[in-house]
Amino acid sequence: MPTSDEAFTGDYEVIWSIYIRCNNLQKLRAVHIPALEALIGQPHGGEGWLYEMRAALRAFQREEEEHAKLMASIRALVRASMGDTRPAVPLDEAIDRVKSRISQLAQDNDPASRRRS
């Protein structure tokens, strides 16, 4: 398509997503985001872009914090399990316990059994 000095007057819509993978939040804020803003300009006077980026960063931080908490709780459970000195439950008994628990949960959640009580 040949270039033109005339302004484009047609109808267009720009939809795009950019993902920046960076493990250092300070570097992301200090280097990558400003560089990207300089590259693409400031849409909507900068407000829309900044708001969306801040919201995305907050969501990312929440997810990272939740993941860290989950991993810490899993590590604690594994440590507790490894330090448990009780004898192991035989497989047949463990299966019977699980079946019994499932049966109990099914009874507890059965609307018909609630009406009888």
N, C-alpha and C positions, 0 to 999 in steps of 0.2 A: 504494500500500500504506500503510495507516495506521501511524503510529508507535506504539511500545509501550515501556513502562518495563521490561518483562520481558526477561531475558537470552535471546538466541537459543540454542536448544538443538539445532538441527538440525545436519546435516553440511554442511560447506562447505570449499572449497579455494580459496585465492587464488593465482593465477598472474599475474604481471605483469612487465614489463620497462620500465625507464626508461633512456633514452639522453640524456646531457647532452653537448652539443657545446661544447667550450671549448678554445681553442688555448693557454691558459696553465695549465700544470699547477699552479702555486702558487695561482692564483685558484680552480681547481677544488677543490683540497684545503681552502683557507681559507674559501671562500665557498659554492660550490655544494653540496658534499657535506654540510657542517653544516646548511645550510638544508633540504636534502632530508631529512636525518635528523630535524630538528625537525618537519618537516611530517608524516612518516609514522610517527614514533616509533622506538623501538629494538627491532626484532624479535629474539627470542631473546636478550634481555639485551644486545643490541648486538654480540655476538661474531660471529654469523653474517653480519650485514650488513657489519661492518668487515672481516672476513676476505675476503668476496667482493669488496668494493670494492678492497681492497689487491691481491688477486690480479688483478683486472681492470686496475687501474692498472699493475701490473708487466707484464702481457701487452701493454698498450697501449704502454708505454715500450719494450719489446723490439721490437715491430713498428715503432715510429717510428725506433729506432736501426738496425734492419735496412734499412728504407726509405732512410734517410739514407746508409748505406754503399753500397747499390745505386746510388742516384743519383750518389754521388761516383765510383763506378767507371765508370758510364756516361759521366759528364762527362769523366773521364780518357781513356776510349777515344775519345770524339769529338774531344777536343783532340789526341790522338796521331794520329788519322786526318787531321785538318785540317792537321797539321804534316808529314805524310808527303810527301816530295818524289819518291818513286818514281813512275814513269809508271803510269797506270791500266792495268788488265788489260782487253784487249778482251772484249766480251760473250761471243763464241763460246768463247774460251779459258776464261773463268770458268765457263761452263756445263759444259764438258768436265771441268774440275777438280772441280766438285761431283758430277757423275755418277761420275767415277772414285773419289772419296772414298766415296760411297754404296755403290758396288760393293765396295770394299775392306772397309767396315764390315760389309756383308752376309756377305762371305766369312769375316771374323773371328768373326762370331757364329753361323755355321752349324755345328751339332754334327757333321754328316757330315764337314766338312772338317777338324775337329779330330781325328777318329778316324784319318784318313789320315796325319796328320803324325806 
